[in-house]
């Protein structure tokens, strides 16, 4: 593979500000790989969600080695794949697809990325009860990571109740009854929580704002985001003003990319170097 180079891409919406291409290409340069990474932005291309199969077909025809998948396609892509890694199958969402020998194999590196960010950015935080906002593709990976990292009880709040129930059922099968539940009263849940995690797109540069009223935040709370553009969302700004411990989406972005690079190239990535690359952007 290293002799012919790597052609990778990111499929999503509103991704023009993504740092992922530079992150992959700089690591490729450091390893003397011919590594090209392209954005496939459905918004910029004027495509609706039904175009996803055609985009995947086109990537195969043009020789892509692999694709990262982001909002809103992490679950929609599942039926278009030939196989799933054990982690992707368990989570029910894919953010990385390896295209090799005519097969499409889906992986999930978001779970690993968020878990690493939690360990590095919020060591020692209380994990008795955590509120998570959002139960989409990224939210599914984050929820698995939170429970695997020792959160005792996770309350999920999501506008799509069917999607939220499906995620709770999935988590119950893996982690047992009562570890994950559907949230009912957001204000009381946050008041009693140790931590709050936002996995919705609200707070991104293209969707500014906060996913809950800032008045619900309190100083005992730790607050985590998976958004990294901007690194300081409005939610994190309010939380930091109260003295909350916070975690931005940068570490998750780097460590999911570390694993994706390895899947695309077949070579280990230098995580510390990729973190330095990300910080330099």
Secondary structure, 3 states (H helix, E strand, C coil): CCCCCEEEEEEECCCCCCCHHHHHHHHHHHCCCCEEEEEEEHHHHCCCHHHHHHHHHHHHHCCCCEEEECCCCCCCCHHHCCEECHHHHHHCCCCEEEEECCEEEEECCHHHHHHHHHHHHCCCCCCCEEEEECCCHHHHHHHHHHHHCCCCEEEEECCCHHHHHHHHHHHHHHHCCCCEEECCCHHHHHHHCCEEEECCCCCCCCCCCCCCCHHHCCCCCEEEECCCCCCCCHHHHHHHHHCCEEECCHHHHHHHHHHHHHHHHCCCCCHHHHHHHHHHC
